[in-house]
Amino acid sequence: MTRNEIIEKLKEIILQATGNDPSSLDNCSEASNLTTDLGMNSIGLLFVVIAIEETFDICFDEDSVSDFKTVGDVVDYIESEVNG
């Protein structure tokens, strides 16, 4: 799976978690901060983690989730687990 495919699926998950308008992700990049740029709170992040596990058939460990600050951090983790 390519990074772009992962990012597109991740954007769909983020939209579901935040309930934002799809145009809110027009400027979303790997450098986008999950909380300040995308408006995610702890409940939204939990939803995203669960949805990622189901979508990509992976399992997060507690330490990795707390390290996620940007979209790129999440994509790096997913890519390493899916393509690992």
PyMOL Python script that loads the backbone (N, CA, C, O; Angstrom):
from pymol import cmd

cmd.read_pdbstr("""\
ATOM      1  N   MET A   1       0.844  -1.173   0.000  1.00  0.00           N
ATOM      2  CA  MET A   1       0.000   0.000   0.000  1.00  0.00           C
ATOM      3  C   MET A   1       0.891   1.237   0.000  1.00  0.00           C
ATOM      4  O   MET A   1       1.860   1.305   0.756  1.00  0.00           O
ATOM      5  N   THR A   2       0.569   2.208  -0.837  1.00  0.00           N
ATOM      6  CA  THR A   2       1.393   3.412  -0.943  1.00  0.00           C
ATOM      7  C   THR A   2       1.023   4.426   0.138  1.00  0.00           C
ATOM      8  O   THR A   2      -0.042   4.344   0.750  1.00  0.00           O
ATOM      9  N   ARG A   3       1.922   5.380   0.357  1.00  0.00           N
ATOM     10  CA  ARG A   3       1.658   6.448   1.329  1.00  0.00           C
ATOM     11  C   ARG A   3       0.406   7.223   0.942  1.00  0.00           C
ATOM     12  O   ARG A   3      -0.405   7.566   1.802  1.00  0.00           O
ATOM     13  N   ASN A   4       0.246   7.500  -0.348  1.00  0.00           N
ATOM     14  CA  ASN A   4      -0.922   8.264  -0.780  1.00  0.00           C
ATOM     15  C   ASN A   4      -2.222   7.515  -0.510  1.00  0.00           C
ATOM     16  O   ASN A   4      -3.220   8.125  -0.128  1.00  0.00           O
ATOM     17  N   GLU A   5      -2.217   6.204  -0.705  1.00  0.00           N
ATOM     18  CA  GLU A   5      -3.410   5.399  -0.407  1.00  0.00           C
ATOM     19  C   GLU A   5      -3.717   5.432   1.089  1.00  0.00           C
ATOM     20  O   GLU A   5      -4.875   5.534   1.496  1.00  0.00           O
ATOM     21  N   ILE A   6      -2.673   5.344   1.890  1.00  0.00           N
ATOM     22  CA  ILE A   6      -2.845   5.402   3.346  1.00  0.00           C
ATOM     23  C   ILE A   6      -3.409   6.766   3.748  1.00  0.00           C
ATOM     24  O   ILE A   6      -4.335   6.845   4.555  1.00  0.00           O
ATOM     25  N   ILE A   7      -2.856   7.825   3.191  1.00  0.00           N
ATOM     26  CA  ILE A   7      -3.305   9.182   3.521  1.00  0.00           C
ATOM     27  C   ILE A   7      -4.773   9.374   3.147  1.00  0.00           C
ATOM     28  O   ILE A   7      -5.532   9.954   3.923  1.00  0.00           O
ATOM     29  N   GLU A   8      -5.174   8.907   1.996  1.00  0.00           N
ATOM     30  CA  GLU A   8      -6.570   9.067   1.577  1.00  0.00           C
ATOM     31  C   GLU A   8      -7.521   8.324   2.513  1.00  0.00           C
ATOM     32  O   GLU A   8      -8.570   8.856   2.877  1.00  0.00           O
ATOM     33  N   LYS A   9      -7.169   7.114   2.900  1.00  0.00           N
ATOM     34  CA  LYS A   9      -8.007   6.367   3.850  1.00  0.00           C
ATOM     35  C   LYS A   9      -8.017   7.053   5.211  1.00  0.00           C
ATOM     36  O   LYS A   9      -9.050   7.109   5.879  1.00  0.00           O
ATOM     37  N   LEU A  10      -6.871   7.569   5.614  1.00  0.00           N
ATOM     38  CA  LEU A  10      -6.766   8.262   6.891  1.00  0.00           C
ATOM     39  C   LEU A  10      -7.622   9.524   6.897  1.00  0.00           C
ATOM     40  O   LEU A  10      -8.253   9.834   7.908  1.00  0.00           O
ATOM     41  N   LYS A  11      -7.654  10.247   5.799  1.00  0.00           N
ATOM     42  CA  LYS A  11      -8.496  11.444   5.700  1.00  0.00           C
ATOM     43  C   LYS A  11      -9.966  11.087   5.901  1.00  0.00           C
ATOM     44  O   LYS A  11     -10.688  11.805   6.594  1.00  0.00           O
ATOM     45  N   GLU A  12     -10.409   9.994   5.308  1.00  0.00           N
ATOM     46  CA  GLU A  12     -11.797   9.558   5.485  1.00  0.00           C
ATOM     47  C   GLU A  12     -12.085   9.276   6.953  1.00  0.00           C
ATOM     48  O   GLU A  12     -13.136   9.654   7.470  1.00  0.00           O
ATOM     49  N   ILE A  13     -11.157   8.617   7.615  1.00  0.00           N
ATOM     50  CA  ILE A  13     -11.318   8.289   9.033  1.00  0.00           C
ATOM     51  C   ILE A  13     -11.355   9.568   9.864  1.00  0.00           C
ATOM     52  O   ILE A  13     -12.180   9.693  10.768  1.00  0.00           O
ATOM     53  N   ILE A  14     -10.476  10.512   9.571  1.00  0.00           N
ATOM     54  CA  ILE A  14     -10.423  11.775  10.311  1.00  0.00           C
ATOM     55  C   ILE A  14     -11.730  12.547  10.141  1.00  0.00           C
ATOM     56  O   ILE A  14     -12.240  13.126  11.100  1.00  0.00           O
ATOM     57  N   LEU A  15     -12.266  12.554   8.938  1.00  0.00           N
ATOM     58  CA  LEU A  15     -13.548  13.238   8.715  1.00  0.00           C
ATOM     59  C   LEU A  15     -14.655  12.632   9.565  1.00  0.00           C
ATOM     60  O   LEU A  15     -15.474  13.356  10.131  1.00  0.00           O
ATOM     61  N   GLN A  16     -14.683  11.322   9.654  1.00  0.00           N
ATOM     62  CA  GLN A  16     -15.688  10.658  10.482  1.00  0.00           C
ATOM     63  C   GLN A  16     -15.488  11.001  11.958  1.00  0.00           C
ATOM     64  O   GLN A  16     -16.460  11.180  12.693  1.00  0.00           O
ATOM     65  N   ALA A  17     -14.246  11.091  12.385  1.00  0.00           N
ATOM     66  CA  ALA A  17     -13.940  11.351  13.795  1.00  0.00           C
ATOM     67  C   ALA A  17     -14.270  12.785  14.195  1.00  0.00           C
ATOM     68  O   ALA A  17     -14.744  13.033  15.304  1.00  0.00           O
ATOM     69  N   THR A  18     -14.020  13.713  13.302  1.00  0.00           N
ATOM     70  CA  THR A  18     -14.195  15.122  13.650  1.00  0.00           C
ATOM     71  C   THR A  18     -15.564  15.660  13.265  1.00  0.00           C
ATOM     72  O   THR A  18     -16.034  16.640  13.842  1.00  0.00           O
ATOM     73  N   GLY A  19     -16.205  15.020  12.291  1.00  0.00           N
ATOM     74  CA  GLY A  19     -17.489  15.530  11.815  1.00  0.00           C
ATOM     75  C   GLY A  19     -17.357  16.820  11.035  1.00  0.00           C
ATOM     76  O   GLY A  19     -18.348  17.508  10.790  1.00  0.00           O
ATOM     77  N   ASN A  20     -16.149  17.148  10.649  1.00  0.00           N
ATOM     78  CA  ASN A  20     -15.898  18.380   9.896  1.00  0.00           C
ATOM     79  C   ASN A  20     -16.346  18.250   8.451  1.00  0.00           C
ATOM     80  O   ASN A  20     -16.567  17.149   7.946  1.00  0.00           O
ATOM     81  N   ASP A  21     -16.472  19.379   7.808  1.00  0.00           N
ATOM     82  CA  ASP A  21     -16.766  19.442   6.388  1.00  0.00           C
ATOM     83  C   ASP A  21     -15.552  18.895   5.632  1.00  0.00           C
ATOM     84  O   ASP A  21     -14.415  19.165   6.019  1.00  0.00           O
ATOM     85  N   PRO A  22     -15.780  18.127   4.556  1.00  0.00           N
ATOM     86  CA  PRO A  22     -14.640  17.582   3.794  1.00  0.00           C
ATOM     87  C   PRO A  22     -13.645  18.644   3.328  1.00  0.00           C
ATOM     88  O   PRO A  22     -12.459  18.351   3.177  1.00  0.00           O
ATOM     89  N   SER A  23     -14.107  19.859   3.102  1.00  0.00           N
ATOM     90  CA  SER A  23     -13.194  20.919   2.661  1.00  0.00           C
ATOM     91  C   SER A  23     -12.190  21.292   3.750  1.00  0.00           C
ATOM     92  O   SER A  23     -11.177  21.934   3.470  1.00  0.00           O
ATOM     93  N   SER A  24     -12.474  20.887   5.005  1.00  0.00           N
ATOM     94  CA  SER A  24     -11.546  21.189   6.090  1.00  0.00           C
ATOM     95  C   SER A  24     -10.225  20.443   5.935  1.00  0.00           C
ATOM     96  O   SER A  24      -9.229  20.797   6.565  1.00  0.00           O
ATOM     97  N   LEU A  25     -10.220  19.402   5.088  1.00  0.00           N
ATOM     98  CA  LEU A  25      -8.988  18.636   4.863  1.00  0.00           C
ATOM     99  C   LEU A  25      -8.292  19.010   3.562  1.00  0.00           C
ATOM    100  O   LEU A  25      -7.337  18.345   3.158  1.00  0.00           O
ATOM    101  N   ASP A  26      -8.761  20.071   2.900  1.00  0.00           N
ATOM    102  CA  ASP A  26      -8.138  20.492   1.646  1.00  0.00           C
ATOM    103  C   ASP A  26      -6.656  20.796   1.818  1.00  0.00           C
ATOM    104  O   ASP A  26      -5.854  20.506   0.929  1.00  0.00           O
ATOM    105  N   ASN A  27      -6.293  21.370   2.940  1.00  0.00           N
ATOM    106  CA  ASN A  27      -4.893  21.729   3.188  1.00  0.00           C
ATOM    107  C   ASN A  27      -4.181  20.726   4.088  1.00  0.00           C
ATOM    108  O   ASN A  27      -3.087  20.994   4.586  1.00  0.00           O
ATOM    109  N   CYS A  28      -4.804  19.578   4.291  1.00  0.00           N
ATOM    110  CA  CYS A  28      -4.213  18.546   5.134  1.00  0.00           C
ATOM    111  C   CYS A  28      -2.987  17.952   4.450  1.00  0.00           C
ATOM    112  O   CYS A  28      -3.028  17.556   3.285  1.00  0.00           O
ATOM    113  N   SER A  29      -1.910  17.905   5.203  1.00  0.00           N
ATOM    114  CA  SER A  29      -0.668  17.311   4.691  1.00  0.00           C
ATOM    115  C   SER A  29      -0.068  16.451   5.791  1.00  0.00           C
ATOM    116  O   SER A  29      -0.615  16.364   6.891  1.00  0.00           O
ATOM    117  N   GLU A  30       1.033  15.829   5.497  1.00  0.00           N
ATOM    118  CA  GLU A  30       1.693  15.005   6.508  1.00  0.00           C
ATOM    119  C   GLU A  30       2.191  15.846   7.681  1.00  0.00           C
ATOM    120  O   GLU A  30       2.419  15.323   8.772  1.00  0.00           O
ATOM    121  N   ALA A  31       2.358  17.142   7.455  1.00  0.00           N
ATOM    122  CA  ALA A  31       2.823  18.031   8.526  1.00  0.00           C
ATOM    123  C   ALA A  31       1.677  18.540   9.397  1.00  0.00           C
ATOM    124  O   ALA A  31       1.925  19.186  10.415  1.00  0.00           O
ATOM    125  N   SER A  32       0.434  18.263   9.021  1.00  0.00           N
ATOM    126  CA  SER A  32      -0.720  18.751   9.785  1.00  0.00           C
ATOM    127  C   SER A  32      -0.751  18.134  11.180  1.00  0.00           C
ATOM    128  O   SER A  32      -0.640  16.919  11.344  1.00  0.00           O
ATOM    129  N   ASN A  33      -0.904  19.006  12.181  1.00  0.00           N
ATOM    130  CA  ASN A  33      -0.996  18.558  13.560  1.00  0.00           C
ATOM    131  C   ASN A  33      -2.405  18.039  13.819  1.00  0.00           C
ATOM    132  O   ASN A  33      -3.385  18.685  13.447  1.00  0.00           O
ATOM    133  N   LEU A  34      -2.508  16.882  14.454  1.00  0.00           N
ATOM    134  CA  LEU A  34      -3.800  16.244  14.664  1.00  0.00           C
ATOM    135  C   LEU A  34      -4.737  17.086  15.531  1.00  0.00           C
ATOM    136  O   LEU A  34      -5.940  17.127  15.274  1.00  0.00           O
ATOM    137  N   THR A  35      -4.208  17.748  16.540  1.00  0.00           N
ATOM    138  CA  THR A  35      -5.084  18.511  17.436  1.00  0.00           C
ATOM    139  C   THR A  35      -5.247  19.960  16.994  1.00  0.00           C
ATOM    140  O   THR A  35      -6.373  20.446  16.888  1.00  0.00           O
ATOM    141  N   THR A  36      -4.157  20.648  16.738  1.00  0.00           N
ATOM    142  CA  THR A  36      -4.282  22.072  16.432  1.00  0.00           C
ATOM    143  C   THR A  36      -4.760  22.343  15.007  1.00  0.00           C
ATOM    144  O   THR A  36      -5.549  23.263  14.789  1.00  0.00           O
ATOM    145  N   ASP A  37      -4.300  21.569  14.047  1.00  0.00           N
ATOM    146  CA  ASP A  37      -4.700  21.806  12.654  1.00  0.00           C
ATOM    147  C   ASP A  37      -6.004  21.106  12.281  1.00  0.00           C
ATOM    148  O   ASP A  37      -6.794  21.631  11.497  1.00  0.00           O
ATOM    149  N   LEU A  38      -6.224  19.920  12.845  1.00  0.00           N
ATOM    150  CA  LEU A  38      -7.391  19.130  12.450  1.00  0.00           C
ATOM    151  C   LEU A  38      -8.492  19.110  13.514  1.00  0.00           C
ATOM    152  O   LEU A  38      -9.563  18.546  13.290  1.00  0.00           O
ATOM    153  N   GLY A  39      -8.232  19.720  14.660  1.00  0.00           N
ATOM    154  CA  GLY A  39      -9.255  19.878  15.682  1.00  0.00           C
ATOM    155  C   GLY A  39      -9.669  18.608  16.394  1.00  0.00           C
ATOM    156  O   GLY A  39     -10.802  18.502  16.864  1.00  0.00           O
ATOM    157  N   MET A  40      -8.769  17.647  16.480  1.00  0.00           N
ATOM    158  CA  MET A  40      -9.114  16.398  17.155  1.00  0.00           C
ATOM    159  C   MET A  40      -8.900  16.525  18.658  1.00  0.00           C
ATOM    160  O   MET A  40      -7.921  17.115  19.115  1.00  0.00           O
ATOM    161  N   ASN A  41      -9.831  15.963  19.414  1.00  0.00           N
ATOM    162  CA  ASN A  41      -9.666  15.883  20.862  1.00  0.00           C
ATOM    163  C   ASN A  41      -9.327  14.439  21.215  1.00  0.00           C
ATOM    164  O   ASN A  41      -9.158  13.609  20.322  1.00  0.00           O
ATOM    165  N   SER A  42      -9.227  14.133  22.491  1.00  0.00           N
ATOM    166  CA  SER A  42      -8.813  12.782  22.896  1.00  0.00           C
ATOM    167  C   SER A  42      -9.828  11.719  22.466  1.00  0.00           C
ATOM    168  O   SER A  42      -9.444  10.604  22.112  1.00  0.00           O
ATOM    169  N   ILE A  43     -11.096  12.052  22.495  1.00  0.00           N
ATOM    170  CA  ILE A  43     -12.119  11.093  22.057  1.00  0.00           C
ATOM    171  C   ILE A  43     -12.015  10.875  20.549  1.00  0.00           C
ATOM    172  O   ILE A  43     -12.130   9.744  20.077  1.00  0.00           O
ATOM    173  N   GLY A  44     -11.798  11.941  19.799  1.00  0.00           N
ATOM    174  CA  GLY A  44     -11.621  11.814  18.355  1.00  0.00           C
ATOM    175  C   GLY A  44     -10.410  10.970  18.014  1.00  0.00           C
ATOM    176  O   GLY A  44     -10.450  10.150  17.096  1.00  0.00           O
ATOM    177  N   LEU A  45      -9.334  11.175  18.757  1.00  0.00           N
ATOM    178  CA  LEU A  45      -8.121  10.390  18.522  1.00  0.00           C
ATOM    179  C   LEU A  45      -8.362   8.916  18.824  1.00  0.00           C
ATOM    180  O   LEU A  45      -7.874   8.047  18.101  1.00  0.00           O
ATOM    181  N   LEU A  46      -9.104   8.631  19.876  1.00  0.00           N
ATOM    182  CA  LEU A  46      -9.436   7.245  20.202  1.00  0.00           C
ATOM    183  C   LEU A  46     -10.260   6.612  19.077  1.00  0.00           C
ATOM    184  O   LEU A  46     -10.019   5.467  18.695  1.00  0.00           O
ATOM    185  N   PHE A  47     -11.224   7.355  18.554  1.00  0.00           N
ATOM    186  CA  PHE A  47     -12.028   6.864  17.435  1.00  0.00           C
ATOM    187  C   PHE A  47     -11.125   6.569  16.234  1.00  0.00           C
ATOM    188  O   PHE A  47     -11.271   5.534  15.584  1.00  0.00           O
ATOM    189  N   VAL A  48     -10.201   7.475  15.943  1.00  0.00           N
ATOM    190  CA  VAL A  48      -9.293   7.304  14.813  1.00  0.00           C
ATOM    191  C   VAL A  48      -8.440   6.052  14.996  1.00  0.00           C
ATOM    192  O   VAL A  48      -8.262   5.282  14.053  1.00  0.00           O
ATOM    193  N   VAL A  49      -7.917   5.845  16.193  1.00  0.00           N
ATOM    194  CA  VAL A  49      -7.083   4.673  16.461  1.00  0.00           C
ATOM    195  C   VAL A  49      -7.874   3.390  16.211  1.00  0.00           C
ATOM    196  O   VAL A  49      -7.381   2.470  15.560  1.00  0.00           O
ATOM    197  N   ILE A  50      -9.093   3.332  16.726  1.00  0.00           N
ATOM    198  CA  ILE A  50      -9.925   2.140  16.542  1.00  0.00           C
ATOM    199  C   ILE A  50     -10.246   1.930  15.064  1.00  0.00           C
ATOM    200  O   ILE A  50     -10.171   0.809  14.560  1.00  0.00           O
ATOM    201  N   ALA A  51     -10.602   3.009  14.374  1.00  0.00           N
ATOM    202  CA  ALA A  51     -10.934   2.905  12.954  1.00  0.00           C
ATOM    203  C   ALA A  51      -9.724   2.495  12.124  1.00  0.00           C
ATOM    204  O   ALA A  51      -9.863   1.729  11.171  1.00  0.00           O
ATOM    205  N   ILE A  52      -8.548   2.991  12.470  1.00  0.00           N
ATOM    206  CA  ILE A  52      -7.324   2.606  11.759  1.00  0.00           C
ATOM    207  C   ILE A  52      -7.055   1.120  11.967  1.00  0.00           C
ATOM    208  O   ILE A  52      -6.730   0.407  11.018  1.00  0.00           O
ATOM    209  N   GLU A  53      -7.190   0.655  13.201  1.00  0.00           N
ATOM    210  CA  GLU A  53      -6.965  -0.769  13.477  1.00  0.00           C
ATOM    211  C   GLU A  53      -7.892  -1.638  12.636  1.00  0.00           C
ATOM    212  O   GLU A  53      -7.464  -2.654  12.089  1.00  0.00           O
ATOM    213  N   GLU A  54      -9.156  -1.245  12.531  1.00  0.00           N
ATOM    214  CA  GLU A  54     -10.118  -2.018  11.743  1.00  0.00           C
ATOM    215  C   GLU A  54      -9.862  -1.901  10.246  1.00  0.00           C
ATOM    216  O   GLU A  54      -9.925  -2.898   9.527  1.00  0.00           O
ATOM    217  N   THR A  55      -9.576  -0.700   9.774  1.00  0.00           N
ATOM    218  CA  THR A  55      -9.385  -0.466   8.342  1.00  0.00           C
ATOM    219  C   THR A  55      -8.134  -1.134   7.810  1.00  0.00           C
ATOM    220  O   THR A  55      -8.156  -1.748   6.743  1.00  0.00           O
ATOM    221  N   PHE A  56      -7.038  -1.016   8.554  1.00  0.00           N
ATOM    222  CA  PHE A  56      -5.755  -1.509   8.079  1.00  0.00           C
ATOM    223  C   PHE A  56      -5.373  -2.864   8.686  1.00  0.00           C
ATOM    224  O   PHE A  56      -4.310  -3.403   8.379  1.00  0.00           O
ATOM    225  N   ASP A  57      -6.230  -3.409   9.540  1.00  0.00           N
ATOM    226  CA  ASP A  57      -5.990  -4.698  10.184  1.00  0.00           C
ATOM    227  C   ASP A  57      -4.641  -4.725  10.911  1.00  0.00           C
ATOM    228  O   ASP A  57      -3.825  -5.629  10.730  1.00  0.00           O
ATOM    229  N   ILE A  58      -4.445  -3.698  11.737  1.00  0.00           N
ATOM    230  CA  ILE A  58      -3.233  -3.606  12.558  1.00  0.00           C
ATOM    231  C   ILE A  58      -3.649  -3.368  14.002  1.00  0.00           C
ATOM    232  O   ILE A  58      -4.817  -3.105  14.288  1.00  0.00           O
ATOM    233  N   CYS A  59      -2.684  -3.463  14.907  1.00  0.00           N
ATOM    234  CA  CYS A  59      -2.954  -3.242  16.321  1.00  0.00           C
ATOM    235  C   CYS A  59      -1.902  -2.273  16.864  1.00  0.00           C
ATOM    236  O   CYS A  59      -0.702  -2.501  16.718  1.00  0.00           O
ATOM    237  N   PHE A  60      -2.362  -1.201  17.487  1.00  0.00           N
ATOM    238  CA  PHE A  60      -1.447  -0.221  18.068  1.00  0.00           C
ATOM    239  C   PHE A  60      -1.014  -0.671  19.453  1.00  0.00           C
ATOM    240  O   PHE A  60      -1.763  -1.342  20.164  1.00  0.00           O
ATOM    241  N   ASP A  61       0.213  -0.292  19.832  1.00  0.00           N
ATOM    242  CA  ASP A  61       0.600  -0.445  21.219  1.00  0.00           C
ATOM    243  C   ASP A  61       0.435   0.919  21.886  1.00  0.00           C
ATOM    244  O   ASP A  61       0.404   1.943  21.204  1.00  0.00           O
ATOM    245  N   GLU A  62       0.331   0.938  23.191  1.00  0.00           N
ATOM    246  CA  GLU A  62       0.034   2.170  23.925  1.00  0.00           C
ATOM    247  C   GLU A  62       1.060   3.266  23.685  1.00  0.00           C
ATOM    248  O   GLU A  62       0.701   4.438  23.572  1.00  0.00           O
ATOM    249  N   ASP A  63       2.307   2.903  23.608  1.00  0.00           N
ATOM    250  CA  ASP A  63       3.361   3.899  23.459  1.00  0.00           C
ATOM    251  C   ASP A  63       3.308   4.601  22.114  1.00  0.00           C
ATOM    252  O   ASP A  63       3.543   5.808  22.040  1.00  0.00           O
ATOM    253  N   SER A  64       3.007   3.877  21.060  1.00  0.00           N
ATOM    254  CA  SER A  64       3.020   4.482  19.738  1.00  0.00           C
ATOM    255  C   SER A  64       1.938   5.539  19.581  1.00  0.00           C
ATOM    256  O   SER A  64       2.177   6.572  18.956  1.00  0.00           O
ATOM    257  N   VAL A  65       0.768   5.306  20.129  1.00  0.00           N
ATOM    258  CA  VAL A  65      -0.337   6.247  19.994  1.00  0.00           C
ATOM    259  C   VAL A  65      -0.003   7.572  20.665  1.00  0.00           C
ATOM    260  O   VAL A  65      -0.338   8.628  20.128  1.00  0.00           O
ATOM    261  N   SER A  66       0.634   7.547  21.800  1.00  0.00           N
ATOM    262  CA  SER A  66       0.961   8.788  22.496  1.00  0.00           C
ATOM    263  C   SER A  66       2.013   9.609  21.762  1.00  0.00           C
ATOM    264  O   SER A  66       2.170  10.798  22.042  1.00  0.00           O
ATOM    265  N   ASP A  67       2.733   8.998  20.830  1.00  0.00           N
ATOM    266  CA  ASP A  67       3.752   9.705  20.063  1.00  0.00           C
ATOM    267  C   ASP A  67       3.193  10.419  18.832  1.00  0.00           C
ATOM    268  O   ASP A  67       3.904  11.199  18.199  1.00  0.00           O
ATOM    269  N   PHE A  68       1.945  10.165  18.490  1.00  0.00           N
ATOM    270  CA  PHE A  68       1.365  10.757  17.285  1.00  0.00           C
ATOM    271  C   PHE A  68       1.058  12.234  17.499  1.00  0.00           C
ATOM    272  O   PHE A  68       0.263  12.604  18.363  1.00  0.00           O
ATOM    273  N   LYS A  69       1.700  13.059  16.701  1.00  0.00           N
ATOM    274  CA  LYS A  69       1.442  14.500  16.730  1.00  0.00           C
ATOM    275  C   LYS A  69       0.903  14.977  15.382  1.00  0.00           C
ATOM    276  O   LYS A  69       0.043  15.856  15.319  1.00  0.00           O
ATOM    277  N   THR A  70       1.422  14.384  14.308  1.00  0.00           N
ATOM    278  CA  THR A  70       1.052  14.835  12.967  1.00  0.00           C
ATOM    279  C   THR A  70       0.470  13.685  12.149  1.00  0.00           C
ATOM    280  O   THR A  70       0.569  12.516  12.522  1.00  0.00           O
ATOM    281  N   VAL A  71      -0.132  14.048  11.037  1.00  0.00           N
ATOM    282  CA  VAL A  71      -0.641  13.045  10.102  1.00  0.00           C
ATOM    283  C   VAL A  71       0.508  12.157   9.641  1.00  0.00           C
ATOM    284  O   VAL A  71       0.341  10.944   9.516  1.00  0.00           O
ATOM    285  N   GLY A  72       1.660  12.743   9.391  1.00  0.00           N
ATOM    286  CA  GLY A  72       2.826  11.977   8.955  1.00  0.00           C
ATOM    287  C   GLY A  72       3.251  10.925   9.959  1.00  0.00           C
ATOM    288  O   GLY A  72       3.662   9.832   9.571  1.00  0.00           O
ATOM    289  N   ASP A  73       3.158  11.239  11.258  1.00  0.00           N
ATOM    290  CA  ASP A  73       3.488  10.260  12.301  1.00  0.00           C
ATOM    291  C   ASP A  73       2.593   9.028  12.181  1.00  0.00           C
ATOM    292  O   ASP A  73       3.056   7.892  12.282  1.00  0.00           O
ATOM    293  N   VAL A  74       1.306   9.278  11.965  1.00  0.00           N
ATOM    294  CA  VAL A  74       0.342   8.176  11.858  1.00  0.00           C
ATOM    295  C   VAL A  74       0.604   7.370  10.591  1.00  0.00           C
ATOM    296  O   VAL A  74       0.585   6.140  10.616  1.00  0.00           O
ATOM    297  N   VAL A  75       0.848   8.068   9.483  1.00  0.00           N
ATOM    298  CA  VAL A  75       1.110   7.388   8.209  1.00  0.00           C
ATOM    299  C   VAL A  75       2.374   6.538   8.307  1.00  0.00           C
ATOM    300  O   VAL A  75       2.403   5.410   7.816  1.00  0.00           O
ATOM    301  N   ASP A  76       3.416   7.074   8.936  1.00  0.00           N
ATOM    302  CA  ASP A  76       4.655   6.302   9.110  1.00  0.00           C
ATOM    303  C   ASP A  76       4.382   5.002   9.853  1.00  0.00           C
ATOM    304  O   ASP A  76       4.873   3.942   9.462  1.00  0.00           O
ATOM    305  N   TYR A  77       3.599   5.085  10.927  1.00  0.00           N
ATOM    306  CA  TYR A  77       3.298   3.896  11.726  1.00  0.00           C
ATOM    307  C   TYR A  77       2.495   2.886  10.909  1.00  0.00           C
ATOM    308  O   TYR A  77       2.823   1.700  10.873  1.00  0.00           O
ATOM    309  N   ILE A  78       1.444   3.370  10.255  1.00  0.00           N
ATOM    310  CA  ILE A  78       0.603   2.469   9.449  1.00  0.00           C
ATOM    311  C   ILE A  78       1.432   1.818   8.353  1.00  0.00           C
ATOM    312  O   ILE A  78       1.340   0.611   8.129  1.00  0.00           O
ATOM    313  N   GLU A  79       2.241   2.619   7.673  1.00  0.00           N
ATOM    314  CA  GLU A  79       3.063   2.087   6.581  1.00  0.00           C
ATOM    315  C   GLU A  79       4.010   1.002   7.087  1.00  0.00           C
ATOM    316  O   GLU A  79       4.185  -0.025   6.431  1.00  0.00           O
ATOM    317  N   SER A  80       4.616   1.225   8.240  1.00  0.00           N
ATOM    318  CA  SER A  80       5.555   0.219   8.765  1.00  0.00           C
ATOM    319  C   SER A  80       4.833  -1.068   9.154  1.00  0.00           C
ATOM    320  O   SER A  80       5.390  -2.157   9.008  1.00  0.00           O
ATOM    321  N   GLU A  81       3.606  -0.955   9.644  1.00  0.00           N
ATOM    322  CA  GLU A  81       2.844  -2.141  10.041  1.00  0.00           C
ATOM    323  C   GLU A  81       2.264  -2.885   8.842  1.00  0.00           C
ATOM    324  O   GLU A  81       2.269  -4.115   8.806  1.00  0.00           O
ATOM    325  N   VAL A  82       1.765  -2.134   7.865  1.00  0.00           N
ATOM    326  CA  VAL A  82       1.108  -2.757   6.703  1.00  0.00           C
ATOM    327  C   VAL A  82       2.133  -3.328   5.738  1.00  0.00           C
ATOM    328  O   VAL A  82       1.950  -4.423   5.205  1.00  0.00           O
ATOM    329  N   ASN A  83       3.209  -2.589   5.513  1.00  0.00           N
ATOM    330  CA  ASN A  83       4.205  -3.007   4.526  1.00  0.00           C
ATOM    331  C   ASN A  83       5.404  -3.691   5.163  1.00  0.00           C
ATOM    332  O   ASN A  83       6.295  -4.184   4.471  1.00  0.00           O
ATOM    333  N   GLY A  84       5.415  -3.716   6.515  1.00  0.00           N
ATOM    334  CA  GLY A  84       6.544  -4.202   7.283  1.00  0.00           C
ATOM    335  C   GLY A  84       6.983  -5.564   6.959  1.00  0.00           C
ATOM    336  O   GLY A  84       7.935  -6.064   7.558  1.00  0.00           O
TER     337      GLY A  84
END
""", "prot")
cmd.dss("prot")
cmd.show_as("cartoon", "prot")
cmd.util.cbc("prot")
cmd.orient("prot")
